[in-house]
């Protein structure tokens, strides 16, 4: 960043740098100091306090004493905005280069995993909306009215933007996207030799309303982080039945039980509502309709009387789509 004839190094996330370039390319050097702006989501793991909306005192002290930086905040993004919050207009030079209108507004960004949540749930989800990613590992996020954190389990909260007009009661409320990630997931299916064709054929033979008598914890190697942090946790994939259908049933049930226990733990840590109301599924495992029905039944086991949970496939999961929804939300 150049200003007043000096060059200064400032920390930028990739999205911060792109936004900075789009807003300031072509500015005369020395005539304007470029303010590095970032967002709540990118800055969380930088150390930004998303509850107090400031850099914590301990972080400033470490940078000053440990890194010998006299003014720590001079090297950090000086403006941290809500995801989707307008930050400035596109540079006339960039607008002319790419043939876009000169009144294009740049807004605060987000992370890729949170953008995927926006894609699945939209920019204005209800509290209790959750997204489970059934990829090689299992990741869960839930929108909560309350902040939840447990560093030992890797559970943390992103401050979630609330959009609405001046008559919308939700706009001034805090919202938190809470979540955790297990090391169990669909990677074990490949490890155990299940092809796509076998998964489809065998799943069609499984009754999602029936329980497997086997109790598995389908890790691919030792160590778990959520719902319980246990570096010594061993995979449990025995005893193995002779029938591959029964083996698949037990594995899918085991992964579903980790998901169920994960949402139970989030509730015990203070999630509001205590249980998700809808779980949108994404990732390769979301293609399995039988598994969706099985997971819904297992999740209902932790619901209190009068509560219910619906599990379904997310219609959209691309992070780019979620980023577009986020950008549009401030202008609707």
Buried (B, 14 or more C-beta within 10 A) or exposed (E): BBBEEEEEEBEBBEBBEEBBBBBBBEBEEEEEBBBBBBBBBBBBEBBBBBEEEEBEEEBBEBBEEEEEBEEBEEBBBBBBBBBBBBBBBBBEEBBEEEEEEEEBEBBBBBBEBBBBBBBBBBBBBEBBBBBBBBBBBBBBBBBBBBBBEBEEBEBBBBBBBBBBEEEEEEEEEEBBBBBBBBBBBBBBBEBBEBEEEBBEEBBEEBEBEEEBEBEBBBBBEEEBBBBBBEEEBEBEBEEEBEEBBBBBBBBBBBBBBBBBBBBBBBBEBBBBBBBBBBBBBBBBBBBBEBBBBBBBBBBBEBBEEEBEBEBEBBEBBEBEBBBBBBBEBBEE
